[in-house]
Amino acid sequence: MIRVAGVVPESNFHLSLIFTNHEKHRFDMRLYLDLPVFQPLKNPSFFALASVSYGTVVRSGGIDIAPETLYNLSRGG
């Protein structure tokens, strides 16, 4: 299973991701920000607190997104 190995939050609510297979992708979170669970991420300071735990991107408060979603719906680059 491919997991997230590293994350760098970028401006405009994008995540720069490195996966365990060494691929680099960019994920656009803007499509998710209106969903109730992700609304706190509209605050750029909170969005910037992204980190990796157990192979996926997490933030305090239990906000995470499945590594499969991040991999399948992101763009390599």
PyMOL Python script that loads the backbone (N, CA, C, O; Angstrom):
from pymol import cmd

cmd.read_pdbstr("""\
ATOM      1  N   MET A   1       0.842  -1.176   0.000  1.00  0.00           N
ATOM      2  CA  MET A   1       0.000   0.000   0.000  1.00  0.00           C
ATOM      3  C   MET A   1       0.893   1.246   0.000  1.00  0.00           C
ATOM      4  O   MET A   1       1.860   1.330   0.757  1.00  0.00           O
ATOM      5  N   ILE A   2       0.556   2.192  -0.847  1.00  0.00           N
ATOM      6  CA  ILE A   2       1.295   3.449  -0.913  1.00  0.00           C
ATOM      7  C   ILE A   2       0.808   4.368   0.198  1.00  0.00           C
ATOM      8  O   ILE A   2      -0.394   4.543   0.397  1.00  0.00           O
ATOM      9  N   ARG A   3       1.767   4.954   0.921  1.00  0.00           N
ATOM     10  CA  ARG A   3       1.456   5.850   2.033  1.00  0.00           C
ATOM     11  C   ARG A   3       2.171   7.177   1.801  1.00  0.00           C
ATOM     12  O   ARG A   3       3.068   7.280   0.965  1.00  0.00           O
ATOM     13  N   VAL A   4       1.760   8.177   2.550  1.00  0.00           N
ATOM     14  CA  VAL A   4       2.411   9.480   2.493  1.00  0.00           C
ATOM     15  C   VAL A   4       3.670   9.430   3.357  1.00  0.00           C
ATOM     16  O   VAL A   4       3.630   8.990   4.506  1.00  0.00           O
ATOM     17  N   ALA A   5       4.782   9.886   2.791  1.00  0.00           N
ATOM     18  CA  ALA A   5       6.047   9.924   3.529  1.00  0.00           C
ATOM     19  C   ALA A   5       6.409  11.343   3.950  1.00  0.00           C
ATOM     20  O   ALA A   5       7.142  11.535   4.920  1.00  0.00           O
ATOM     21  N   GLY A   6       5.897  12.341   3.223  1.00  0.00           N
ATOM     22  CA  GLY A   6       6.202  13.728   3.555  1.00  0.00           C
ATOM     23  C   GLY A   6       5.155  14.665   2.986  1.00  0.00           C
ATOM     24  O   GLY A   6       4.514  14.363   1.980  1.00  0.00           O
ATOM     25  N   VAL A   7       4.987  15.815   3.644  1.00  0.00           N
ATOM     26  CA  VAL A   7       4.019  16.813   3.181  1.00  0.00           C
ATOM     27  C   VAL A   7       4.570  18.205   3.436  1.00  0.00           C
ATOM     28  O   VAL A   7       5.208  18.467   4.456  1.00  0.00           O
ATOM     29  N   VAL A   8       4.308  19.094   2.479  1.00  0.00           N
ATOM     30  CA  VAL A   8       4.609  20.515   2.641  1.00  0.00           C
ATOM     31  C   VAL A   8       3.355  21.276   2.235  1.00  0.00           C
ATOM     32  O   VAL A   8       2.968  21.242   1.067  1.00  0.00           O
ATOM     33  N   PRO A   9       2.705  21.970   3.187  1.00  0.00           N
ATOM     34  CA  PRO A   9       1.555  22.794   2.832  1.00  0.00           C
ATOM     35  C   PRO A   9       2.024  23.979   1.986  1.00  0.00           C
ATOM     36  O   PRO A   9       3.033  24.612   2.298  1.00  0.00           O
ATOM     37  N   GLU A  10       1.291  24.269   0.924  1.00  0.00           N
ATOM     38  CA  GLU A  10       1.629  25.367   0.032  1.00  0.00           C
ATOM     39  C   GLU A  10       0.519  26.411   0.055  1.00  0.00           C
ATOM     40  O   GLU A  10      -0.551  26.200   0.626  1.00  0.00           O
ATOM     41  N   SER A  11       0.802  27.524  -0.573  1.00  0.00           N
ATOM     42  CA  SER A  11      -0.217  28.567  -0.675  1.00  0.00           C
ATOM     43  C   SER A  11      -1.379  28.068  -1.530  1.00  0.00           C
ATOM     44  O   SER A  11      -1.258  27.078  -2.252  1.00  0.00           O
ATOM     45  N   ASN A  12      -2.476  28.755  -1.436  1.00  0.00           N
ATOM     46  CA  ASN A  12      -3.669  28.439  -2.224  1.00  0.00           C
ATOM     47  C   ASN A  12      -4.220  27.045  -1.925  1.00  0.00           C
ATOM     48  O   ASN A  12      -4.847  26.422  -2.782  1.00  0.00           O
ATOM     49  N   PHE A  13      -3.982  26.560  -0.701  1.00  0.00           N
ATOM     50  CA  PHE A  13      -4.568  25.316  -0.205  1.00  0.00           C
ATOM     51  C   PHE A  13      -4.171  24.083  -1.015  1.00  0.00           C
ATOM     52  O   PHE A  13      -4.995  23.211  -1.291  1.00  0.00           O
ATOM     53  N   HIS A  14      -2.906  24.029  -1.386  1.00  0.00           N
ATOM     54  CA  HIS A  14      -2.339  22.856  -2.042  1.00  0.00           C
ATOM     55  C   HIS A  14      -1.379  22.163  -1.084  1.00  0.00           C
ATOM     56  O   HIS A  14      -0.789  22.793  -0.206  1.00  0.00           O
ATOM     57  N   LEU A  15      -1.234  20.857  -1.271  1.00  0.00           N
ATOM     58  CA  LEU A  15      -0.269  20.073  -0.507  1.00  0.00           C
ATOM     59  C   LEU A  15       0.745  19.473  -1.468  1.00  0.00           C
ATOM     60  O   LEU A  15       0.374  18.847  -2.461  1.00  0.00           O
ATOM     61  N   SER A  16       2.003  19.661  -1.175  1.00  0.00           N
ATOM     62  CA  SER A  16       3.069  18.989  -1.901  1.00  0.00           C
ATOM     63  C   SER A  16       3.366  17.700  -1.141  1.00  0.00           C
ATOM     64  O   SER A  16       3.720  17.735   0.038  1.00  0.00           O
ATOM     65  N   LEU A  17       3.222  16.569  -1.815  1.00  0.00           N
ATOM     66  CA  LEU A  17       3.296  15.265  -1.156  1.00  0.00           C
ATOM     67  C   LEU A  17       4.427  14.413  -1.715  1.00  0.00           C
ATOM     68  O   LEU A  17       4.727  14.461  -2.908  1.00  0.00           O
ATOM     69  N   ILE A  18       5.043  13.642  -0.847  1.00  0.00           N
ATOM     70  CA  ILE A  18       5.976  12.598  -1.252  1.00  0.00           C
ATOM     71  C   ILE A  18       5.417  11.288  -0.700  1.00  0.00           C
ATOM     72  O   ILE A  18       5.093  11.180   0.482  1.00  0.00           O
ATOM     73  N   PHE A  19       5.314  10.304  -1.579  1.00  0.00           N
ATOM     74  CA  PHE A  19       4.762   9.011  -1.191  1.00  0.00           C
ATOM     75  C   PHE A  19       5.885   7.998  -0.958  1.00  0.00           C
ATOM     76  O   PHE A  19       7.034   8.228  -1.332  1.00  0.00           O
ATOM     77  N   THR A  20       5.533   6.887  -0.341  1.00  0.00           N
ATOM     78  CA  THR A  20       6.526   5.871  -0.002  1.00  0.00           C
ATOM     79  C   THR A  20       7.147   5.210  -1.233  1.00  0.00           C
ATOM     80  O   THR A  20       8.180   4.551  -1.118  1.00  0.00           O
ATOM     81  N   ASN A  21       6.540   5.373  -2.394  1.00  0.00           N
ATOM     82  CA  ASN A  21       7.134   4.867  -3.636  1.00  0.00           C
ATOM     83  C   ASN A  21       8.033   5.923  -4.285  1.00  0.00           C
ATOM     84  O   ASN A  21       8.486   5.745  -5.416  1.00  0.00           O
ATOM     85  N   HIS A  22       8.294   7.031  -3.563  1.00  0.00           N
ATOM     86  CA  HIS A  22       9.170   8.133  -3.968  1.00  0.00           C
ATOM     87  C   HIS A  22       8.560   9.055  -5.020  1.00  0.00           C
ATOM     88  O   HIS A  22       9.250   9.936  -5.533  1.00  0.00           O
ATOM     89  N   GLU A  23       7.291   8.873  -5.351  1.00  0.00           N
ATOM     90  CA  GLU A  23       6.629   9.793  -6.274  1.00  0.00           C
ATOM     91  C   GLU A  23       6.284  11.085  -5.544  1.00  0.00           C
ATOM     92  O   GLU A  23       5.959  11.086  -4.357  1.00  0.00           O
ATOM     93  N   LYS A  24       6.364  12.187  -6.290  1.00  0.00           N
ATOM     94  CA  LYS A  24       5.979  13.495  -5.761  1.00  0.00           C
ATOM     95  C   LYS A  24       4.695  13.925  -6.455  1.00  0.00           C
ATOM     96  O   LYS A  24       4.588  13.873  -7.680  1.00  0.00           O
ATOM     97  N   HIS A  25       3.724  14.349  -5.657  1.00  0.00           N
ATOM     98  CA  HIS A  25       2.429  14.772  -6.180  1.00  0.00           C
ATOM     99  C   HIS A  25       2.034  16.103  -5.551  1.00  0.00           C
ATOM    100  O   HIS A  25       2.611  16.541  -4.555  1.00  0.00           O
ATOM    101  N   ARG A  26       1.040  16.727  -6.158  1.00  0.00           N
ATOM    102  CA  ARG A  26       0.467  17.960  -5.621  1.00  0.00           C
ATOM    103  C   ARG A  26      -1.045  17.753  -5.526  1.00  0.00           C
ATOM    104  O   ARG A  26      -1.695  17.366  -6.497  1.00  0.00           O
ATOM    105  N   PHE A  27      -1.588  18.018  -4.341  1.00  0.00           N
ATOM    106  CA  PHE A  27      -3.011  17.790  -4.075  1.00  0.00           C
ATOM    107  C   PHE A  27      -3.695  19.122  -3.804  1.00  0.00           C
ATOM    108  O   PHE A  27      -3.213  19.921  -3.001  1.00  0.00           O
ATOM    109  N   ASP A  28      -4.818  19.360  -4.474  1.00  0.00           N
ATOM    110  CA  ASP A  28      -5.597  20.591  -4.325  1.00  0.00           C
ATOM    111  C   ASP A  28      -6.719  20.354  -3.316  1.00  0.00           C
ATOM    112  O   ASP A  28      -7.677  19.637  -3.603  1.00  0.00           O
ATOM    113  N   MET A  29      -6.596  20.953  -2.142  1.00  0.00           N
ATOM    114  CA  MET A  29      -7.605  20.783  -1.088  1.00  0.00           C
ATOM    115  C   MET A  29      -8.824  21.676  -1.279  1.00  0.00           C
ATOM    116  O   MET A  29      -9.826  21.489  -0.589  1.00  0.00           O
ATOM    117  N   ARG A  30      -8.771  22.642  -2.196  1.00  0.00           N
ATOM    118  CA  ARG A  30      -9.870  23.609  -2.333  1.00  0.00           C
ATOM    119  C   ARG A  30     -11.218  22.941  -2.579  1.00  0.00           C
ATOM    120  O   ARG A  30     -12.248  23.457  -2.144  1.00  0.00           O
ATOM    121  N   LEU A  31     -11.230  21.816  -3.261  1.00  0.00           N
ATOM    122  CA  LEU A  31     -12.487  21.127  -3.559  1.00  0.00           C
ATOM    123  C   LEU A  31     -13.150  20.551  -2.314  1.00  0.00           C
ATOM    124  O   LEU A  31     -14.336  20.224  -2.340  1.00  0.00           O
ATOM    125  N   TYR A  32     -12.405  20.426  -1.236  1.00  0.00           N
ATOM    126  CA  TYR A  32     -12.895  19.790  -0.015  1.00  0.00           C
ATOM    127  C   TYR A  32     -13.230  20.778   1.098  1.00  0.00           C
ATOM    128  O   TYR A  32     -13.837  20.392   2.097  1.00  0.00           O
ATOM    129  N   LEU A  33     -12.851  22.035   0.948  1.00  0.00           N
ATOM    130  CA  LEU A  33     -12.942  22.985   2.057  1.00  0.00           C
ATOM    131  C   LEU A  33     -14.365  23.334   2.477  1.00  0.00           C
ATOM    132  O   LEU A  33     -14.565  23.837   3.582  1.00  0.00           O
ATOM    133  N   ASP A  34     -15.355  23.082   1.631  1.00  0.00           N
ATOM    134  CA  ASP A  34     -16.738  23.363   2.021  1.00  0.00           C
ATOM    135  C   ASP A  34     -17.399  22.186   2.740  1.00  0.00           C
ATOM    136  O   ASP A  34     -18.504  22.325   3.264  1.00  0.00           O
ATOM    137  N   LEU A  35     -16.739  21.045   2.768  1.00  0.00           N
ATOM    138  CA  LEU A  35     -17.267  19.912   3.535  1.00  0.00           C
ATOM    139  C   LEU A  35     -17.075  20.206   5.020  1.00  0.00           C
ATOM    140  O   LEU A  35     -16.019  20.700   5.416  1.00  0.00           O
ATOM    141  N   PRO A  36     -18.074  19.913   5.847  1.00  0.00           N
ATOM    142  CA  PRO A  36     -18.009  20.294   7.268  1.00  0.00           C
ATOM    143  C   PRO A  36     -16.727  19.881   7.982  1.00  0.00           C
ATOM    144  O   PRO A  36     -16.173  20.673   8.746  1.00  0.00           O
ATOM    145  N   VAL A  37     -16.245  18.675   7.757  1.00  0.00           N
ATOM    146  CA  VAL A  37     -15.058  18.206   8.474  1.00  0.00           C
ATOM    147  C   VAL A  37     -13.808  19.010   8.108  1.00  0.00           C
ATOM    148  O   VAL A  37     -12.895  19.134   8.924  1.00  0.00           O
ATOM    149  N   PHE A  38     -13.758  19.553   6.899  1.00  0.00           N
ATOM    150  CA  PHE A  38     -12.572  20.269   6.434  1.00  0.00           C
ATOM    151  C   PHE A  38     -12.673  21.784   6.551  1.00  0.00           C
ATOM    152  O   PHE A  38     -11.704  22.478   6.242  1.00  0.00           O
ATOM    153  N   GLN A  39     -13.808  22.322   6.984  1.00  0.00           N
ATOM    154  CA  GLN A  39     -13.973  23.772   7.056  1.00  0.00           C
ATOM    155  C   GLN A  39     -12.928  24.479   7.917  1.00  0.00           C
ATOM    156  O   GLN A  39     -12.549  25.599   7.573  1.00  0.00           O
ATOM    157  N   PRO A  40     -12.439  23.897   9.016  1.00  0.00           N
ATOM    158  CA  PRO A  40     -11.380  24.587   9.772  1.00  0.00           C
ATOM    159  C   PRO A  40     -10.118  24.851   8.948  1.00  0.00           C
ATOM    160  O   PRO A  40      -9.332  25.738   9.282  1.00  0.00           O
ATOM    161  N   LEU A  41      -9.925  24.088   7.877  1.00  0.00           N
ATOM    162  CA  LEU A  41      -8.734  24.259   7.050  1.00  0.00           C
ATOM    163  C   LEU A  41      -8.790  25.515   6.191  1.00  0.00           C
ATOM    164  O   LEU A  41      -7.797  25.869   5.555  1.00  0.00           O
ATOM    165  N   LYS A  42      -9.925  26.189   6.164  1.00  0.00           N
ATOM    166  CA  LYS A  42     -10.019  27.458   5.436  1.00  0.00           C
ATOM    167  C   LYS A  42      -9.140  28.528   6.073  1.00  0.00           C
ATOM    168  O   LYS A  42      -8.805  29.525   5.433  1.00  0.00           O
ATOM    169  N   ASN A  43      -8.770  28.323   7.323  1.00  0.00           N
ATOM    170  CA  ASN A  43      -7.840  29.224   8.008  1.00  0.00           C
ATOM    171  C   ASN A  43      -6.425  28.849   7.543  1.00  0.00           C
ATOM    172  O   ASN A  43      -5.945  27.759   7.855  1.00  0.00           O
ATOM    173  N   PRO A  44      -5.752  29.742   6.799  1.00  0.00           N
ATOM    174  CA  PRO A  44      -4.429  29.402   6.266  1.00  0.00           C
ATOM    175  C   PRO A  44      -3.411  28.998   7.338  1.00  0.00           C
ATOM    176  O   PRO A  44      -2.557  28.148   7.089  1.00  0.00           O
ATOM    177  N   SER A  45      -3.496  29.592   8.508  1.00  0.00           N
ATOM    178  CA  SER A  45      -2.556  29.235   9.579  1.00  0.00           C
ATOM    179  C   SER A  45      -2.770  27.800  10.043  1.00  0.00           C
ATOM    180  O   SER A  45      -1.808  27.083  10.317  1.00  0.00           O
ATOM    181  N   PHE A  46      -4.031  27.380  10.132  1.00  0.00           N
ATOM    182  CA  PHE A  46      -4.340  26.011  10.530  1.00  0.00           C
ATOM    183  C   PHE A  46      -3.990  25.036   9.405  1.00  0.00           C
ATOM    184  O   PHE A  46      -3.474  23.948   9.659  1.00  0.00           O
ATOM    185  N   PHE A  47      -4.272  25.428   8.168  1.00  0.00           N
ATOM    186  CA  PHE A  47      -3.939  24.588   7.016  1.00  0.00           C
ATOM    187  C   PHE A  47      -2.440  24.269   6.998  1.00  0.00           C
ATOM    188  O   PHE A  47      -2.030  23.161   6.652  1.00  0.00           O
ATOM    189  N   ALA A  48      -1.639  25.256   7.376  1.00  0.00           N
ATOM    190  CA  ALA A  48      -0.182  25.113   7.344  1.00  0.00           C
ATOM    191  C   ALA A  48       0.358  24.140   8.390  1.00  0.00           C
ATOM    192  O   ALA A  48       1.546  23.818   8.365  1.00  0.00           O
ATOM    193  N   LEU A  49      -0.477  23.671   9.297  1.00  0.00           N
ATOM    194  CA  LEU A  49      -0.034  22.766  10.359  1.00  0.00           C
ATOM    195  C   LEU A  49      -0.036  21.294   9.945  1.00  0.00           C
ATOM    196  O   LEU A  49       0.122  20.414  10.791  1.00  0.00           O
ATOM    197  N   ALA A  50      -0.211  21.026   8.674  1.00  0.00           N
ATOM    198  CA  ALA A  50      -0.256  19.639   8.195  1.00  0.00           C
ATOM    199  C   ALA A  50       1.037  18.905   8.523  1.00  0.00           C
ATOM    200  O   ALA A  50       2.132  19.459   8.424  1.00  0.00           O
ATOM    201  N   SER A  51       0.884  17.652   8.913  1.00  0.00           N
ATOM    202  CA  SER A  51       2.036  16.789   9.165  1.00  0.00           C
ATOM    203  C   SER A  51       1.664  15.363   8.763  1.00  0.00           C
ATOM    204  O   SER A  51       0.516  15.085   8.418  1.00  0.00           O
ATOM    205  N   VAL A  52       2.635  14.475   8.811  1.00  0.00           N
ATOM    206  CA  VAL A  52       2.396  13.077   8.450  1.00  0.00           C
ATOM    207  C   VAL A  52       2.380  12.223   9.707  1.00  0.00           C
ATOM    208  O   VAL A  52       3.262  12.328  10.560  1.00  0.00           O
ATOM    209  N   SER A  53       1.365  11.379   9.806  1.00  0.00           N
ATOM    210  CA  SER A  53       1.275  10.414  10.890  1.00  0.00           C
ATOM    211  C   SER A  53       0.622   9.152  10.342  1.00  0.00           C
ATOM    212  O   SER A  53      -0.408   9.218   9.672  1.00  0.00           O
ATOM    213  N   TYR A  54       1.221   8.014  10.629  1.00  0.00           N
ATOM    214  CA  TYR A  54       0.684   6.721  10.192  1.00  0.00           C
ATOM    215  C   TYR A  54       0.404   6.685   8.692  1.00  0.00           C
ATOM    216  O   TYR A  54      -0.566   6.069   8.252  1.00  0.00           O
ATOM    217  N   GLY A  55       1.252   7.346   7.914  1.00  0.00           N
ATOM    218  CA  GLY A  55       1.171   7.245   6.469  1.00  0.00           C
ATOM    219  C   GLY A  55       0.175   8.141   5.788  1.00  0.00           C
ATOM    220  O   GLY A  55      -0.106   7.952   4.605  1.00  0.00           O
ATOM    221  N   THR A  56      -0.375   9.119   6.497  1.00  0.00           N
ATOM    222  CA  THR A  56      -1.289  10.054   5.853  1.00  0.00           C
ATOM    223  C   THR A  56      -1.098  11.449   6.428  1.00  0.00           C
ATOM    224  O   THR A  56      -0.375  11.632   7.407  1.00  0.00           O
ATOM    225  N   VAL A  57      -1.748  12.425   5.818  1.00  0.00           N
ATOM    226  CA  VAL A  57      -1.661  13.815   6.263  1.00  0.00           C
ATOM    227  C   VAL A  57      -2.696  14.036   7.352  1.00  0.00           C
ATOM    228  O   VAL A  57      -3.865  13.683   7.193  1.00  0.00           O
ATOM    229  N   VAL A  58      -2.257  14.624   8.463  1.00  0.00           N
ATOM    230  CA  VAL A  58      -3.147  14.864   9.605  1.00  0.00           C
ATOM    231  C   VAL A  58      -2.977  16.292  10.116  1.00  0.00           C
ATOM    232  O   VAL A  58      -1.997  16.975   9.820  1.00  0.00           O
ATOM    233  N   ARG A  59      -3.974  16.713  10.895  1.00  0.00           N
ATOM    234  CA  ARG A  59      -3.930  17.967  11.642  1.00  0.00           C
ATOM    235  C   ARG A  59      -4.611  17.722  12.972  1.00  0.00           C
ATOM    236  O   ARG A  59      -5.342  16.745  13.139  1.00  0.00           O
ATOM    237  N   SER A  60      -4.366  18.619  13.919  1.00  0.00           N
ATOM    238  CA  SER A  60      -5.011  18.454  15.223  1.00  0.00           C
ATOM    239  C   SER A  60      -6.521  18.469  15.051  1.00  0.00           C
ATOM    240  O   SER A  60      -7.043  19.037  14.091  1.00  0.00           O
ATOM    241  N   GLY A  61      -7.203  17.851  15.974  1.00  0.00           N
ATOM    242  CA  GLY A  61      -8.656  17.752  15.888  1.00  0.00           C
ATOM    243  C   GLY A  61      -9.113  16.544  15.094  1.00  0.00           C
ATOM    244  O   GLY A  61     -10.306  16.387  14.837  1.00  0.00           O
ATOM    245  N   GLY A  62      -8.174  15.685  14.700  1.00  0.00           N
ATOM    246  CA  GLY A  62      -8.554  14.466  13.999  1.00  0.00           C
ATOM    247  C   GLY A  62      -8.873  14.656  12.529  1.00  0.00           C
ATOM    248  O   GLY A  62      -9.500  13.789  11.920  1.00  0.00           O
ATOM    249  N   ILE A  63      -8.455  15.772  11.946  1.00  0.00           N
ATOM    250  CA  ILE A  63      -8.720  16.003  10.528  1.00  0.00           C
ATOM    251  C   ILE A  63      -7.645  15.286   9.717  1.00  0.00           C
ATOM    252  O   ILE A  63      -6.459  15.596   9.825  1.00  0.00           O
ATOM    253  N   ASP A  64      -8.075  14.326   8.906  1.00  0.00           N
ATOM    254  CA  ASP A  64      -7.140  13.631   8.029  1.00  0.00           C
ATOM    255  C   ASP A  64      -7.841  13.269   6.731  1.00  0.00           C
ATOM    256  O   ASP A  64      -9.048  13.463   6.580  1.00  0.00           O
ATOM    257  N   ILE A  65      -7.077  12.751   5.820  1.00  0.00           N
ATOM    258  CA  ILE A  65      -7.628  12.316   4.538  1.00  0.00           C
ATOM    259  C   ILE A  65      -6.871  11.051   4.136  1.00  0.00           C
ATOM    260  O   ILE A  65      -5.655  10.968   4.310  1.00  0.00           O
ATOM    261  N   ALA A  66      -7.577  10.088   3.610  1.00  0.00           N
ATOM    262  CA  ALA A  66      -6.990   8.780   3.310  1.00  0.00           C
ATOM    263  C   ALA A  66      -5.829   8.906   2.327  1.00  0.00           C
ATOM    264  O   ALA A  66      -5.914   9.669   1.364  1.00  0.00           O
ATOM    265  N   PRO A  67      -4.745   8.167   2.559  1.00  0.00           N
ATOM    266  CA  PRO A  67      -3.612   8.240   1.640  1.00  0.00           C
ATOM    267  C   PRO A  67      -3.978   7.803   0.220  1.00  0.00           C
ATOM    268  O   PRO A  67      -3.406   8.303  -0.749  1.00  0.00           O
ATOM    269  N   GLU A  68      -4.921   6.882   0.094  1.00  0.00           N
ATOM    270  CA  GLU A  68      -5.367   6.451  -1.236  1.00  0.00           C
ATOM    271  C   GLU A  68      -6.020   7.605  -1.983  1.00  0.00           C
ATOM    272  O   GLU A  68      -5.807   7.773  -3.183  1.00  0.00           O
ATOM    273  N   THR A  69      -6.813   8.396  -1.276  1.00  0.00           N
ATOM    274  CA  THR A  69      -7.446   9.567  -1.890  1.00  0.00           C
ATOM    275  C   THR A  69      -6.385  10.563  -2.323  1.00  0.00           C
ATOM    276  O   THR A  69      -6.432  11.078  -3.440  1.00  0.00           O
ATOM    277  N   LEU A  70      -5.432  10.835  -1.447  1.00  0.00           N
ATOM    278  CA  LEU A  70      -4.366  11.774  -1.782  1.00  0.00           C
ATOM    279  C   LEU A  70      -3.588  11.308  -3.009  1.00  0.00           C
ATOM    280  O   LEU A  70      -3.253  12.117  -3.874  1.00  0.00           O
ATOM    281  N   TYR A  71      -3.303  10.033  -3.087  1.00  0.00           N
ATOM    282  CA  TYR A  71      -2.525   9.500  -4.208  1.00  0.00           C
ATOM    283  C   TYR A  71      -3.336   9.493  -5.502  1.00  0.00           C
ATOM    284  O   TYR A  71      -2.861   9.952  -6.541  1.00  0.00           O
ATOM    285  N   ASN A  72      -4.549   8.977  -5.435  1.00  0.00           N
ATOM    286  CA  ASN A  72      -5.355   8.802  -6.645  1.00  0.00           C
ATOM    287  C   ASN A  72      -5.898  10.102  -7.215  1.00  0.00           C
ATOM    288  O   ASN A  72      -6.131  10.193  -8.421  1.00  0.00           O
ATOM    289  N   LEU A  73      -6.103  11.103  -6.379  1.00  0.00           N
ATOM    290  CA  LEU A  73      -6.704  12.353  -6.848  1.00  0.00           C
ATOM    291  C   LEU A  73      -5.709  13.508  -6.921  1.00  0.00           C
ATOM    292  O   LEU A  73      -6.107  14.664  -7.072  1.00  0.00           O
ATOM    293  N   SER A  74      -4.433  13.202  -6.816  1.00  0.00           N
ATOM    294  CA  SER A  74      -3.416  14.247  -6.931  1.00  0.00           C
ATOM    295  C   SER A  74      -2.693  14.104  -8.263  1.00  0.00           C
ATOM    296  O   SER A  74      -2.848  13.115  -8.980  1.00  0.00           O
ATOM    297  N   ARG A  75      -1.905  15.114  -8.564  1.00  0.00           N
ATOM    298  CA  ARG A  75      -1.152  15.102  -9.812  1.00  0.00           C
ATOM    299  C   ARG A  75       0.329  14.939  -9.522  1.00  0.00           C
ATOM    300  O   ARG A  75       0.887  15.615  -8.658  1.00  0.00           O
ATOM    301  N   GLY A  76       0.950  14.040 -10.250  1.00  0.00           N
ATOM    302  CA  GLY A  76       2.389  13.869 -10.115  1.00  0.00           C
ATOM    303  C   GLY A  76       3.123  15.054 -10.712  1.00  0.00           C
ATOM    304  O   GLY A  76       2.593  15.778 -11.554  1.00  0.00           O
ATOM    305  N   GLY A  77       4.337  15.233 -10.266  1.00  0.00           N
ATOM    306  CA  GLY A  77       5.062  16.366 -10.824  1.00  0.00           C
ATOM    307  C   GLY A  77       6.424  16.528 -10.290  1.00  0.00           C
ATOM    308  O   GLY A  77       7.136  17.451 -10.685  1.00  0.00           O
TER     309      GLY A  77
END
""", "prot")
cmd.dss("prot")
cmd.show_as("cartoon", "prot")
cmd.util.cbc("prot")
cmd.orient("prot")
